[in-house]
Amino acid sequence: MRAEPPPYQPPAEVSPGIFLVPIPIPIPLRYVNCYLLRGPSGWTLVDTGFHDSLAEAAWPRALAHLAIRAQDIKQIVLTHYHPDHVGAAGWLQQLTGAPAFLPETEMEQFHRFWADGTGAMAERLQALFLGEGMDEATASALRRHHLQQVERVRPLPELRPLAIDSRIAMGDGTYEVIWTPGHSDGLAVFWDARRSILLANDMLLSGITPNVSVWPGSRPNPLADYLASLRRVAALGARLALPGHRALIRDVAGRAREILAHHAERLARVTDAAAASPGGATAWEICRRIFPVDGLTLHQVRFAMAETLAHLVYLCREGRLRKEGMRYLRA
């Protein structure tokens, strides 16, 4: 039975002049946390949701709730290329006339996944998963799933690159743009040291761990990137992190330590899963031993497989596993 769409929730002020806008999304996370920041010369909108009927219904209600006219939005800031964060950017840009910014480190990923109208990325995803032992039916379904995601990122926004280590005025604050790869190759967090507020998007989440994945053309070791980014974020000493999903985070360093411990445990489980068979196992077999794949949506299967690959790549580079053909074995 198809799940009911998540209901609209109004914006909530989470720090003076900063409003969390929960935009409903048609995936198990249910909402993406977008933000509106009030400044002396207008509003900044951070992240957007998919471009679908849920977002088209929610955004006008959220703006009306805060008595914001479309022309009051002076800039749209996107934290990373994932469709629940950038999907409605083109539509909102048309609505507001505001420029849209994306970290310069994420521009290539955005164009690779969403701007290529040939379906090449969908084919590459299918080939990647088939090459790691996935069955043809599931890999084909995931190819079609990707093409559906592409439709949720239309129309494409006109993007301006946002330089890493630059500063951007948003609301009453000035935020440093910090590159924190791992969840995506070019993801950036935004750090207001004066107020000790971190716009953390999907770098840091409460109650769940951000997905860290291997995709076609991605950086060579995403999990190593992510663990280094976690340590960097923890060292900032933020008193408040504004995440891309779920609850606000007030113990940023503590949450980072919990996620580091989670990945240490996951690496041990992946190692054991690879070693459970004398001849090793394919990534798909290992994924099925770690995740309850048969009970997951296609969206979740895609991320479960890609995250399994990220852990396997890390373990191979650390010398704890080795790969022979499609199979991973204890080194």
KEKE-3310 file (N, C-alpha, C; in steps of 0.2 Angstrom, whole numbers, plus 5000, padded with zeros to 4 digits):
npx = (5004:5003:5011:5005:5007:5018:5012:5010:5021:5022:5034:5048:5055:5072:5083:5087:5081:5082:5074:5068:5062:5052:5051:5040:5045:5045:5050:5057:5063:5054:5054:5064:5075:5074:5080:5076:5083:5083:5088:5096:5094:5085:5079:5088:5087:5089:5093:5080:5071:5063:5058:5042:5024:5023:5032:5029:5017:5020:5030:5024:5015:5023:5031:5021:5016:5027:5025:5033:5036:5039:5048:5056:5065:5082:5093:5097:5104:5112:5117:5122:5122:5112:5095:5085:5089:5092:5082:5070:5076:5077:5064:5060:5069:5064:5052:5056:5067:5079:5097:5106:5116:5129:5141:5158:5165:5155:5149:5153:5148:5134:5131:5135:5125:5113:5112:5115:5106:5106:5104:5116:5121:5112:5114:5127:5127:5119:5128:5139:5133:5130:5142:5147:5140:5126:5110:5102:5088:5086:5096:5092:5080:5085:5091:5080:5075:5084:5082:5069:5072:5079:5069:5064:5072:5070:5064:5081:5092:5100:5116:5128:5145:5151:5164:5175:5181:5178:5167:5150:5137:5122:5106:5108:5121:5138:5145:5157:5162:5165:5173:5167:5169:5162:5148:5143:5153:5157:5151:5147:5148:5142:5148:5146:5155:5154:5142:5142:5135:5131:5127:5123:5118:5117:5129:5130:5119:5105:5101:5101:5113:5122:5122:5135:5143:5149:5149:5148:5162:5165:5174:5190:5189:5177:5173:5184:5186:5174:5176:5187:5181:5171:5179:5185:5173:5169:5179:5176:5169:5155:5140:5127:5120:5112:5104:5101:5090:5078:5081:5087:5104:5113:5124:5137:5150:5149:5139:5147:5157:5149:5145:5157:5160:5150:5154:5166:5161:5153:5162:5169:5158:5156:5168:5168:5156:5161:5171:5163:5160:5170:5176:5175:5165:5153:5150:5136:5131:5137:5131:5117:5119:5121:5111:5093:5088:5077:5066:5066:5064:5067:5074:5081:5088:5097:5105:5110:5117:5127:5133:5138:5148:5156:5162:5168:5178:5186:5190:5198:5208:5214:5220:5214:5205:5204:5202:5196:5192:5175:5174:5176:5188:5195:5211)
npy = (4994:5011:5024:5038:5055:5065:5077:5095:5106:5121:5134:5136:5146:5144:5150:5167:5176:5165:5153:5137:5127:5114:5104:5093:5077:5064:5052:5039:5048:5058:5073:5087:5098:5114:5131:5148:5163:5179:5194:5211:5216:5208:5191:5175:5159:5143:5127:5116:5105:5092:5095:5094:5090:5091:5100:5112:5115:5117:5127:5140:5142:5142:5153:5163:5162:5168:5180:5184:5190:5184:5191:5195:5186:5185:5178:5161:5147:5133:5117:5105:5093:5083:5077:5080:5092:5101:5100:5108:5120:5127:5130:5138:5148:5154:5158:5168:5176:5176:5174:5158:5148:5137:5126:5127:5115:5106:5107:5100:5087:5090:5093:5081:5072:5078:5087:5081:5076:5063:5051:5045:5044:5036:5024:5021:5019:5008:4999:4999:4993:4981:4976:4973:4963:4963:4958:4957:4962:4970:4980:4985:4991:5001:5009:5014:5021:5031:5039:5044:5052:5062:5069:5076:5086:5097:5112:5115:5125:5141:5141:5148:5147:5144:5149:5139:5141:5154:5168:5171:5182:5179:5181:5188:5185:5181:5169:5156:5146:5130:5116:5100:5085:5069:5064:5069:5073:5086:5093:5107:5114:5128:5140:5151:5159:5169:5168:5155:5145:5132:5128:5113:5104:5089:5084:5081:5072:5070:5055:5047:5041:5050:5046:5038:5036:5026:5032:5032:5040:5046:5053:5044:5038:5039:5037:5038:5052:5057:5053:5061:5074:5074:5075:5087:5095:5093:5099:5112:5117:5121:5127:5125:5115:5115:5104:5094:5086:5079:5082:5097:5099:5100:5095:5095:5090:5079:5071:5069:5061:5049:5046:5043:5031:5023:5020:5014:5002:4997:4995:4984:4975:4974:4968:4956:4951:4949:4939:4928:4918:4905:4908:4922:4936:4945:4963:4965:4953:4955:4967:4963:4955:4964:4974:4975:4971:4966:4972:4985:5001:5006:5017:5016:5004:5008:5017:5009:4999:5007:5013:5002:4999:5010:5007:4995:4999:5008:4998:4990:4999:5001:4989:4979:4971:4962:4963:4951:4949:4950:4948:4950:4948:4943:4951)
npz = (5000:4996:5004:5013:5009:5017:5029:5027:5036:5046:5045:5057:5070:5073:5078:5081:5068:5059:5051:5051:5038:5035:5021:5013:5007:4995:5000:5012:5022:5024:5026:5021:5028:5025:5025:5029:5030:5038:5033:5032:5020:5013:5011:5013:5005:5009:5002:4995:4993:4983:4966:4965:4967:4981:4985:4978:4983:4997:4998:4994:5005:5016:5013:5014:5027:5034:5029:5017:5002:4985:4978:4989:4992:4990:4987:4983:4991:4989:4996:4992:4979:4979:4975:4984:4989:4979:4970:4968:4964:4952:4949:4960:4957:4946:4951:4960:4955:4960:4961:4961:4971:4971:4980:4973:4972:4970:4958:4946:4950:4950:4937:4931:4936:4934:4923:4911:4898:4892:4898:4902:4915:4922:4915:4918:4932:4933:4926:4935:4947:4942:4939:4952:4956:4958:4954:4938:4937:4948:4946:4934:4938:4947:4938:4931:4941:4944:4933:4935:4946:4940:4934:4944:4946:4938:4931:4927:4938:4935:4939:4950:4954:4971:4980:4989:5005:5005:5010:5014:5015:5024:5030:5046:5048:5044:5034:5034:5020:5020:5014:5015:5010:5007:5011:4999:4985:4984:4994:5005:5021:5031:5041:5054:5064:5074:5079:5082:5075:5064:5048:5043:5034:5026:5031:5045:5055:5065:5075:5064:5052:5040:5023:5015:5000:4985:4969:4951:4944:4956:4970:4975:4988:4997:5010:5018:5016:5022:5035:5039:5036:5046:5058:5056:5057:5070:5077:5076:5086:5087:5094:5089:5077:5061:5053:5038:5039:5050:5068:5076:5081:5096:5103:5095:5093:5101:5093:5082:5086:5089:5076:5071:5078:5074:5061:5063:5068:5058:5048:5053:5053:5039:5035:5042:5035:5022:5024:5028:5019:5012:4999:4999:4995:4984:4982:4982:4988:5001:5004:5006:5017:5026:5026:5027:5013:5006:5012:5008:5000:4983:4982:4995:4993:4983:4990:5000:4993:4987:4999:5005:4995:4997:5010:5007:4998:5006:5016:5007:5003:5015:5017:5023:5017:5001:4984:4972:4956:4955:4969:4986:4999:5014:5018)
capx = (5000:5007:5011:5002:5012:5019:5008:5013:5022:5024:5041:5049:5061:5076:5088:5085:5081:5083:5068:5068:5056:5052:5048:5039:5048:5042:5055:5056:5065:5048:5055:5070:5075:5077:5080:5075:5087:5081:5094:5094:5092:5081:5080:5091:5084:5094:5090:5074:5066:5062:5053:5036:5018:5023:5036:5025:5011:5023:5034:5020:5012:5029:5032:5015:5016:5032:5024:5038:5035:5044:5054:5060:5071:5087:5098:5096:5110:5112:5123:5125:5119:5107:5089:5080:5091:5092:5077:5065:5079:5075:5057:5060:5073:5059:5047:5059:5072:5085:5103:5106:5123:5131:5149:5161:5167:5149:5147:5154:5143:5127:5130:5135:5119:5106:5111:5116:5100:5106:5103:5122:5123:5108:5117:5134:5125:5117:5134:5143:5130:5130:5149:5148:5137:5119:5106:5100:5082:5087:5100:5088:5075:5088:5093:5074:5074:5088:5079:5064:5075:5081:5063:5062:5077:5068:5069:5088:5093:5106:5120:5134:5149:5152:5171:5177:5185:5175:5162:5144:5132:5116:5103:5112:5127:5143:5146:5163:5161:5170:5172:5167:5167:5160:5141:5144:5160:5158:5146:5150:5145:5142:5150:5146:5159:5152:5136:5143:5130:5134:5123:5127:5114:5118:5135:5129:5112:5103:5097:5103:5119:5122:5124:5142:5142:5153:5145:5152:5165:5166:5181:5192:5188:5172:5172:5190:5184:5169:5178:5191:5177:5168:5184:5185:5167:5169:5184:5174:5166:5148:5135:5121:5120:5106:5105:5097:5085:5077:5081:5093:5110:5116:5131:5140:5156:5147:5136:5152:5160:5144:5145:5163:5160:5146:5157:5170:5157:5150:5168:5170:5153:5157:5174:5165:5152:5166:5174:5158:5161:5177:5179:5174:5158:5152:5147:5129:5130:5139:5125:5112:5120:5121:5105:5087:5087:5070:5061:5068:5062:5072:5079:5085:5092:5102:5110:5113:5123:5132:5137:5142:5154:5161:5165:5173:5184:5190:5194:5203:5214:5217:5223:5210:5202:5207:5197:5198:5187:5170:5173:5180:5191:5200:5218)
capy = (5000:5017:5028:5044:5060:5069:5083:5102:5109:5128:5136:5137:5150:5140:5155:5174:5177:5159:5149:5130:5126:5107:5103:5086:5074:5057:5046:5038:5053:5062:5080:5090:5104:5120:5137:5155:5168:5186:5199:5218:5218:5203:5184:5169:5153:5137:5121:5117:5099:5090:5099:5090:5094:5093:5107:5117:5116:5119:5133:5146:5142:5144:5161:5167:5161:5173:5187:5185:5190:5180:5196:5197:5181:5189:5173:5154:5144:5125:5115:5100:5091:5078:5080:5083:5098:5106:5099:5114:5127:5130:5132:5144:5154:5157:5162:5174:5180:5176:5170:5152:5147:5130:5126:5126:5108:5102:5109:5094:5082:5092:5092:5074:5068:5081:5091:5077:5073:5057:5045:5041:5042:5030:5018:5020:5017:5001:4995:4999:4988:4974:4974:4972:4957:4964:4955:4962:4965:4976:4985:4989:4995:5007:5013:5018:5025:5037:5043:5047:5057:5067:5073:5080:5092:5101:5115:5116:5132:5144:5141:5152:5143:5147:5147:5136:5146:5161:5170:5173:5185:5176:5184:5193:5182:5180:5161:5153:5140:5125:5110:5094:5079:5062:5063:5070:5075:5093:5096:5112:5117:5135:5141:5157:5158:5174:5165:5147:5141:5128:5125:5107:5100:5082:5082:5079:5071:5067:5049:5043:5043:5052:5041:5039:5031:5026:5033:5032:5046:5050:5053:5037:5035:5044:5036:5042:5059:5059:5053:5067:5080:5074:5077:5094:5099:5092:5103:5119:5119:5124:5126:5123:5113:5115:5098:5094:5081:5078:5087:5101:5096:5104:5093:5094:5086:5072:5068:5067:5055:5044:5043:5039:5025:5019:5018:5008:4996:4995:4992:4977:4970:4972:4964:4949:4948:4947:4933:4923:4913:4904:4911:4929:4938:4951:4968:4964:4948:4959:4972:4959:4952:4970:4978:4971:4974:4964:4976:4992:5004:5006:5023:5014:4999:5011:5020:5003:4996:5012:5014:4995:5000:5015:5003:4990:5003:5010:4992:4988:5004:5000:4983:4974:4966:4963:4961:4947:4949:4953:4945:4953:4943:4945:4951)
capz = (5000:4995:5010:5013:5009:5024:5029:5028:5043:5045:5047:5065:5071:5077:5080:5079:5061:5055:5051:5048:5033:5033:5015:5012:5002:4994:5002:5019:5027:5024:5026:5021:5032:5022:5029:5027:5034:5037:5033:5032:5013:5011:5013:5009:5005:5009:5000:4992:4992:4976:4962:4964:4969:4988:4986:4975:4988:5003:4998:4995:5011:5020:5012:5016:5034:5036:5025:5013:4995:4981:4977:4995:4992:4986:4985:4984:4992:4989:5000:4988:4973:4980:4972:4989:4991:4974:4965:4966:4964:4946:4949:4964:4954:4941:4955:4964:4951:4964:4959:4964:4972:4973:4980:4966:4972:4968:4951:4942:4951:4948:4929:4929:4938:4932:4917:4905:4896:4888:4902:4903:4922:4924:4912:4922:4938:4931:4925:4942:4951:4939:4940:4959:4958:4958:4949:4932:4938:4953:4943:4929:4942:4949:4932:4930:4947:4943:4928:4939:4950:4935:4932:4950:4946:4932:4927:4930:4939:4932:4945:4951:4959:4977:4981:4995:5010:5004:5015:5011:5020:5024:5036:5050:5049:5038:5035:5030:5016:5021:5010:5019:5006:5010:5009:4992:4983:4985:5000:5010:5027:5032:5048:5057:5070:5079:5083:5084:5071:5058:5043:5043:5029:5027:5034:5051:5056:5072:5075:5058:5049:5033:5018:5011:4994:4979:4963:4945:4944:4962:4973:4976:4994:5000:5017:5021:5015:5026:5042:5040:5037:5053:5063:5055:5059:5077:5080:5075:5092:5086:5099:5086:5070:5058:5049:5032:5040:5057:5074:5077:5085:5100:5105:5088:5094:5103:5088:5077:5089:5088:5069:5070:5081:5070:5055:5065:5069:5051:5044:5056:5050:5032:5035:5044:5030:5017:5026:5030:5014:5011:4993:4999:4993:4980:4986:4983:4993:5007:5006:5008:5023:5031:5026:5025:5006:5003:5014:5007:4994:4978:4985:5000:4990:4980:4995:5004:4989:4986:5005:5005:4991:5001:5016:5004:4995:5012:5018:5003:5003:5022:5017:5027:5012:4995:4979:4966:4951:4959:4976:4992:5003:5020:5016)
cpx = (5004:5006:5008:5007:5012:5015:5013:5015:5025:5032:5042:5055:5066:5082:5086:5086:5082:5077:5069:5061:5056:5048:5046:5042:5045:5046:5054:5058:5059:5049:5062:5070:5078:5077:5079:5079:5085:5087:5091:5091:5088:5082:5084:5088:5089:5091:5083:5069:5067:5058:5047:5030:5019:5027:5032:5019:5014:5026:5029:5017:5017:5030:5027:5015:5021:5031:5030:5035:5040:5050:5058:5066:5076:5093:5095:5103:5109:5118:5126:5120:5113:5100:5084:5083:5091:5086:5072:5069:5078:5068:5057:5064:5068:5054:5050:5064:5078:5091:5103:5114:5124:5139:5152:5163:5161:5147:5147:5149:5136:5126:5131:5129:5113:5106:5112:5109:5100:5105:5110:5123:5119:5111:5124:5132:5123:5123:5139:5140:5130:5137:5151:5143:5129:5116:5103:5093:5082:5091:5096:5083:5079:5090:5086:5073:5078:5085:5073:5066:5077:5075:5061:5067:5076:5063:5076:5089:5099:5110:5126:5138:5151:5159:5172:5182:5183:5170:5156:5140:5125:5112:5107:5119:5132:5145:5152:5160:5166:5168:5172:5165:5166:5153:5140:5151:5162:5154:5150:5145:5146:5143:5150:5149:5157:5146:5137:5137:5133:5128:5126:5124:5115:5125:5135:5121:5110:5099:5098:5110:5119:5125:5131:5143:5148:5148:5150:5155:5166:5173:5183:5190:5183:5172:5178:5189:5179:5172:5183:5186:5173:5173:5185:5179:5167:5173:5182:5171:5159:5144:5128:5122:5113:5107:5100:5091:5084:5079:5087:5098:5113:5123:5134:5146:5154:5144:5141:5155:5155:5144:5151:5163:5155:5149:5163:5167:5155:5156:5170:5165:5154:5163:5172:5161:5156:5169:5170:5158:5168:5180:5177:5167:5158:5149:5140:5127:5132:5133:5119:5113:5120:5115:5099:5084:5079:5065:5062:5065:5068:5077:5083:5090:5098:5107:5113:5118:5129:5136:5141:5149:5159:5165:5170:5179:5188:5194:5199:5209:5217:5221:5220:5206:5205:5201:5200:5192:5181:5170:5178:5182:5195:5207:5222)
cpy = (5006:5021:5035:5049:5063:5075:5090:5103:5116:5129:5137:5141:5146:5144:5162:5175:5171:5154:5142:5129:5118:5106:5095:5083:5066:5051:5045:5043:5058:5070:5081:5096:5109:5125:5143:5159:5175:5190:5206:5220:5212:5196:5179:5163:5147:5131:5121:5111:5097:5095:5094:5094:5095:5099:5113:5119:5119:5126:5140:5147:5144:5151:5165:5167:5166:5180:5189:5184:5186:5185:5197:5192:5184:5184:5166:5150:5136:5122:5109:5097:5087:5081:5083:5090:5103:5105:5105:5121:5130:5133:5138:5150:5157:5161:5168:5178:5180:5172:5164:5150:5140:5130:5124:5118:5104:5103:5103:5088:5084:5091:5085:5070:5071:5084:5087:5073:5066:5051:5042:5039:5036:5023:5016:5017:5009:4996:4994:4993:4981:4971:4972:4966:4957:4961:4960:4965:4971:4981:4989:4993:5001:5011:5017:5023:5031:5042:5047:5053:5063:5072:5077:5085:5096:5106:5116:5124:5134:5145:5145:5148:5147:5145:5144:5141:5153:5162:5173:5176:5181:5178:5189:5191:5182:5173:5160:5147:5135:5118:5104:5088:5073:5060:5064:5073:5082:5097:5101:5113:5124:5137:5149:5157:5163:5171:5158:5143:5138:5126:5119:5103:5093:5079:5079:5078:5068:5060:5044:5045:5045:5046:5043:5034:5032:5027:5033:5039:5049:5049:5046:5034:5039:5043:5039:5049:5061:5058:5059:5073:5080:5076:5085:5098:5098:5097:5111:5122:5122:5122:5123:5121:5112:5110:5098:5089:5081:5084:5091:5097:5101:5102:5090:5089:5079:5068:5065:5061:5049:5041:5040:5032:5020:5016:5013:5002:4993:4992:4985:4972:4969:4967:4956:4946:4946:4940:4927:4917:4912:4908:4919:4930:4944:4956:4967:4959:4951:4964:4969:4956:4958:4973:4973:4973:4972:4968:4984:4995:5005:5012:5020:5009:5003:5014:5014:5000:5001:5013:5007:4996:5004:5011:4998:4994:5005:5004:4990:4993:5003:4994:4978:4969:4967:4961:4957:4946:4953:4952:4949:4948:4946:4945:4947)
cpz = (5000:5001:5009:5013:5015:5024:5030:5035:5042:5047:5055:5065:5075:5080:5078:5072:5056:5056:5047:5044:5032:5027:5014:5006:5001:4995:5010:5024:5028:5024:5024:5024:5027:5026:5026:5032:5033:5038:5032:5024:5009:5014:5009:5010:5004:5008:4998:4992:4984:4972:4961:4967:4977:4989:4983:4979:4995:5003:4998:5001:5016:5020:5015:5024:5037:5033:5021:5006:4991:4980:4983:4995:4987:4984:4987:4985:4993:4991:4996:4983:4973:4978:4978:4991:4986:4969:4963:4965:4958:4946:4954:4961:4949:4945:4958:4960:4955:4961:4964:4965:4974:4974:4974:4966:4970:4961:4946:4943:4949:4941:4927:4930:4935:4925:4911:4903:4892:4892:4904:4910:4924:4921:4916:4929:4938:4930:4931:4946:4949:4940:4947:4961:4959:4953:4944:4934:4943:4950:4938:4932:4944:4944:4931:4935:4946:4938:4931:4943:4946:4934:4938:4951:4940:4934:4931:4932:4935:4939:4945:4956:4965:4979:4988:4999:5009:5010:5011:5016:5019:5031:5039:5051:5042:5039:5031:5026:5017:5018:5014:5015:5010:5008:5002:4991:4985:4990:5004:5016:5027:5039:5050:5064:5076:5083:5085:5081:5065:5054:5040:5037:5031:5029:5041:5053:5063:5071:5069:5056:5042:5028:5015:5006:4989:4973:4957:4945:4950:4965:4975:4982:4998:5008:5021:5021:5021:5034:5044:5040:5044:5058:5062:5058:5067:5080:5079:5082:5092:5091:5096:5079:5067:5052:5043:5033:5048:5062:5073:5082:5089:5103:5098:5089:5096:5098:5083:5080:5088:5081:5068:5072:5077:5064:5057:5066:5062:5047:5047:5053:5043:5031:5037:5038:5024:5018:5028:5025:5013:5005:4993:4996:4988:4985:4987:4988:5000:5009:5008:5015:5029:5032:5024:5018:5004:5006:5013:5001:4989:4980:4990:4998:4987:4984:4999:5000:4989:4993:5006:5001:4994:5006:5013:5001:5001:5015:5014:5003:5010:5022:5021:5023:5006:4990:4973:4962:4955:4966:4980:4997:5009:5017:5020)
residu = (MET:ARG:ALA:GLU:PRO:PRO:PRO:TYR:GLN:PRO:PRO:ALA:GLU:VAL:SER:PRO:GLY:ILE:PHE:LEU:VAL:PRO:ILE:PRO:ILE:PRO:ILE:PRO:LEU:ARG:TYR:VAL:ASN:CYS:TYR:LEU:LEU:ARG:GLY:PRO:SER:GLY:TRP:THR:LEU:VAL:ASP:THR:GLY:PHE:HIS:ASP:SER:LEU:ALA:GLU:ALA:ALA:TRP:PRO:ARG:ALA:LEU:ALA:HIS:LEU:ALA:ILE:ARG:ALA:GLN:ASP:ILE:LYS:GLN:ILE:VAL:LEU:THR:HIS:TYR:HIS:PRO:ASP:HIS:VAL:GLY:ALA:ALA:GLY:TRP:LEU:GLN:GLN:LEU:THR:GLY:ALA:PRO:ALA:PHE:LEU:PRO:GLU:THR:GLU:MET:GLU:GLN:PHE:HIS:ARG:PHE:TRP:ALA:ASP:GLY:THR:GLY:ALA:MET:ALA:GLU:ARG:LEU:GLN:ALA:LEU:PHE:LEU:GLY:GLU:GLY:MET:ASP:GLU:ALA:THR:ALA:SER:ALA:LEU:ARG:ARG:HIS:HIS:LEU:GLN:GLN:VAL:GLU:ARG:VAL:ARG:PRO:LEU:PRO:GLU:LEU:ARG:PRO:LEU:ALA:ILE:ASP:SER:ARG:ILE:ALA:MET:GLY:ASP:GLY:THR:TYR:GLU:VAL:ILE:TRP:THR:PRO:GLY:HIS:SER:ASP:GLY:LEU:ALA:VAL:PHE:TRP:ASP:ALA:ARG:ARG:SER:ILE:LEU:LEU:ALA:ASN:ASP:MET:LEU:LEU:SER:GLY:ILE:THR:PRO:ASN:VAL:SER:VAL:TRP:PRO:GLY:SER:ARG:PRO:ASN:PRO:LEU:ALA:ASP:TYR:LEU:ALA:SER:LEU:ARG:ARG:VAL:ALA:ALA:LEU:GLY:ALA:ARG:LEU:ALA:LEU:PRO:GLY:HIS:ARG:ALA:LEU:ILE:ARG:ASP:VAL:ALA:GLY:ARG:ALA:ARG:GLU:ILE:LEU:ALA:HIS:HIS:ALA:GLU:ARG:LEU:ALA:ARG:VAL:THR:ASP:ALA:ALA:ALA:ALA:SER:PRO:GLY:GLY:ALA:THR:ALA:TRP:GLU:ILE:CYS:ARG:ARG:ILE:PHE:PRO:VAL:ASP:GLY:LEU:THR:LEU:HIS:GLN:VAL:ARG:PHE:ALA:MET:ALA:GLU:THR:LEU:ALA:HIS:LEU:VAL:TYR:LEU:CYS:ARG:GLU:GLY:ARG:LEU:ARG:LYS:GLU:GLY:MET:ARG:TYR:LEU:ARG:ALA)
# end
